[in-house]
């Protein structure tokens, strides 16, 4: 169990570094992005594996992008923008 903890710790450190580097690359290419941390909703007990795999689910990510786009468009209209 001790070795697993060490590997997990190292992986998290590399994962954080990767996210930072990717953010810098994305910014330099001119495409802004955000990273969110989402807690599993109450009432979804027993669906932990499905929840953890959502970030790799192409359909879910597409629906999430659509939701963000609609939200931004609505915010733009509320501010008086022409979007």
C-alpha positions as CSV (number, residue, x, y, z in Angstrom):
1,X,0.0,0.0,0.0
2,X,2.9,2.4,0.7
3,X,4.2,2.1,-2.9
4,X,0.8,2.9,-4.3
5,X,0.7,6.1,-2.2
6,X,4.1,7.2,-3.5
7,X,3.0,6.5,-7.1
8,X,-0.3,8.4,-6.6
9,X,1.6,11.3,-5.0
10,X,4.1,11.5,-7.9
11,X,1.3,11.1,-10.5
12,X,-0.6,14.0,-8.9
13,X,2.5,16.2,-9.0
14,X,3.1,15.4,-12.7
15,X,-0.6,15.9,-13.5
16,X,-0.6,19.3,-11.8
17,X,2.6,20.3,-13.8
18,X,1.0,19.0,-17.0
19,X,-2.1,21.1,-16.4
20,X,0.0,24.2,-15.7
21,X,2.1,23.7,-18.9
22,X,-1.0,23.0,-21.0
23,X,-2.6,26.2,-19.7
24,X,0.4,28.2,-20.8
25,X,0.4,26.6,-24.2
26,X,-3.3,27.2,-24.7
27,X,-2.9,30.8,-23.6
28,X,-0.1,31.3,-26.0
29,X,-2.2,29.9,-28.8
30,X,-5.0,32.3,-28.0
31,X,-7.6,29.8,-26.9
32,X,-8.6,30.5,-23.3
33,X,-9.8,27.7,-21.1
34,X,-10.9,27.0,-17.6
35,X,-10.4,24.1,-15.3
36,X,-13.1,23.2,-12.9
37,X,-13.3,20.8,-9.9
38,X,-16.8,19.3,-9.6
39,X,-17.9,17.3,-6.6
40,X,-20.1,14.3,-7.2
41,X,-23.7,15.4,-6.7
42,X,-25.7,14.1,-3.7
43,X,-28.0,11.2,-4.6
44,X,-25.5,9.7,-7.0
45,X,-24.1,7.1,-4.7
46,X,-23.0,4.0,-6.4
47,X,-22.1,5.9,-9.6
48,X,-18.6,6.8,-8.6
49,X,-16.9,5.1,-11.5
50,X,-19.2,6.7,-14.1
51,X,-18.7,10.1,-12.5
52,X,-14.9,9.7,-12.5
53,X,-15.0,8.8,-16.2
54,X,-17.0,11.8,-17.3
55,X,-14.0,13.9,-18.3
56,X,-13.1,11.2,-20.8
57,X,-16.6,10.9,-22.2
58,X,-16.8,12.7,-25.6
59,X,-20.5,13.1,-25.5
60,X,-20.5,14.6,-22.0
61,X,-17.8,17.0,-22.9
62,X,-19.7,18.1,-26.1
63,X,-22.8,18.7,-24.0
64,X,-20.8,20.6,-21.5
65,X,-19.3,22.8,-24.2
66,X,-22.9,23.5,-25.5
67,X,-24.0,24.4,-22.0
68,X,-21.1,26.8,-21.6
69,X,-21.8,28.4,-25.0
70,X,-25.5,28.9,-24.2
71,X,-24.6,30.4,-20.8
72,X,-22.1,32.8,-22.3
73,X,-24.5,33.8,-25.1
74,X,-27.2,34.5,-22.5
75,X,-24.7,36.5,-20.3
76,X,-23.7,38.5,-23.5
77,X,-27.4,39.3,-24.2
78,X,-27.9,40.4,-20.6
79,X,-24.9,42.7,-20.8
80,X,-26.3,44.2,-24.0
81,X,-23.8,42.4,-26.3
82,X,-24.6,41.4,-29.9
83,X,-23.6,37.8,-29.5
